[in-house]
Amino acid sequence: MSLEFDWLFLAEIMLAGLGAGGLYALTGLAFVMIYKATRVVNLAIGEMLMIGAYLCFGLATAMNLPMWLAILVAVIGSGGAGALLERVAIRPMLGESPIAVFMVTVGLASILVGVVELIWTSEPRRLPEFMPATPVMIGEAFVPSKVFYGFLVAAVLIGVALAVFRFWRGGVALRATASDQQAAYSMGIDVPKVFSLSWTVAAMIAAIAGVIVGAVGGISSTMGVFGLSVLVVVIVGGLDSVLGALVAGLLIGVVESLAGGFLGGEYKLLATFLILIVVLLVRPYGLFGTHEIERL
Amino acid sequence: MRRTVLKSLLATAILSATAGLPAARAADKEIVIGGSIPMSGVFAFAGIGIHAGIQDYVKMVNAAGGIAGHTLRYVPEDSAYKVDQSVAAFKKITSQNKVNFYYGDSTAFSKTINPELDRAGSMIMSGASFATELNDPKKYPYQFVAGPDYTQQFGILLRYIAQQKPGAKVAFVHSDTEFGRDPIETSRGVAKALGLDVAIEIMTPPGAVDVSTEIAKLRRARPDFTIFHGYILGPIPEFIGQARQMGLDTQFMGTFWTMDNSTVMQMGELAEGFMGVMPYNYYYDQSAPAPMLDKIRAMRPEYQNVPYIQGFLSAMLYAESARRTLAAGKEMSAANLKAALNSIENFDTGGLIGVPVTLRGNTIPVGRIYRADTKARRMVPASDWIVLE
């Protein structure tokens, strides 16, 4: 490499980082959705993403559905599964201590991995190709097609989610429930329905993220670890902030990519967790999270 | 309640006391293979194959009358590919049986259990690990690897590369895991000695999904050959796909755990031309007479993966060292079994490996380069067998 700084390389890894960040943000959105409505820290988000990807895989390969239909059915199916999980595992925990509910989601994660290994075994697999293979060039910079389209899908979905929260009745109900459950109840909002809705929508978003993550990196019963990176994203962004998930997702995607590009792959996680520590020290409730004041 | 417990305890004690005599006699004429086998968990696809391989070989030997009047008995336990569970399985199996051979499921287990093997002095072990570190007879006197260790696998690949294109530029792409880092340091020197230029080493974090950054680096290094290590499947297809999209002309290669037929074929069209090192013949190989493969195909008409062959060969090597120890009239101790194993020279594996094998140190440093043919959905040989000296 010449002594001159390789600007194209910088551009390419920044774009790659944004692409990865889009996926972080999208999965972070699913996480925030659940936290905002139900105050449940859902550690099973990575596994919900995995279930979505595997459903899609099963429908596309075993049942030979065309890929677009497989994705659609998988997303709807995941939504159903999300509603079911909420009804069976989460709602009975209403009013229990947050740590107990948290542990239920840890258990859920484990069960979901077991389900996948039972049905599809633990062998790593590939989703059928469904995105155009021609690379996208932004100026002279090369952007892999999957990363580009994945980012587009993530951006659109996040935009829709922001709009829904703002304008749709259900979204407003969700925000109302988030800010004060008792008040929401007394205003006639069906709070259990809001809970169910939030898990359904989050599971659907996670399924879409799962299909994209699976298309990029392949699917396996360990792909749920992606959820761990997302946990960092939402903590940095603020657990209850959609905008926070968006900004932190992109930030962490880009920082990881820069660290990987200029320092080496072993520095990626180091960079991520450094950000986490710094943010926790400076703004313990995240960049955009609600600053809760507890008075004793 | 208490009385019933006592009663049943007593009954068990009497039963085992009376059953003890014939059982002990039978045990004298037994050779026991224990195993921490990953039948569940992330490594189950390999574990199930390994299990079937060991089981089949044991069945074959026993059907043919055993070894010098001894029958083989295989005692497996599921390890779920977790070290603590593997160790628990080891304790359970070795406390209930007089184990002569043991199959371990991971590098971590091989390292953890090593002092235990040294202390017991009664069994030798191999396993699913091809770790370079295990190829040290001083540190691991009672262990061996039923194939080439990872550095030797790289050595075979690099030798092939040097033959094909002297002075070629090579890239190493590996995961940031113990498995991934294993051969990198040592192979740098091997490449240099062969006159190759290691243009770039790229490390990917474990569980990395998007590898675009790494591919941007790879593209700038413009290697003629790119060797992946420390992965099973992901993110290899993504590397190949993106490299093809950007017109990067490099030959991609893999090591053992990527090279099973079904794993490579999962890459679909991207697999075309993918190469790698494999110490064994594939299940379907018909290119040379292979009586053992014929028997395997007769027993199991459907494709068996390479972990199956590895398990099968491991059991074969166990049996061979037992045979040699018994033939020499020696006691079945770890030292004698290992000495017998190390006396194996130009051994015919019945075609599991295409050339007669010799154990050097703790490994069998042999392999062949294969190339994926996606039309036939098979791995086809791209080189002769390469034996490292």
Interface residues (C-beta under 8 A of the other chain):
Chain A: M1 D6 F9 E12 I13 L15 A16 G17 G19 A20 L23 E117 T121 S122 E123 P124 R125 R126 E129 A133 T134 P135 F142 V143 P144 S145 K146 V147 V213 V216 G217 G218 S220 S221 T222 M223 V225 F226 S257 G260 G261 G264 G265 E266 K268 L269
Chain B: S40 G41 V42 F43 A44 F45 D176 I202 M203 T204 P205 P206 G207 A208 V209 D210 V211 S212 T213 E214 I215 A216 K217 R219 R220 I232 L233 G234 P235 P237 E238 G241 Q242 Q245 M246 S262 T263 Q266 M267 G268
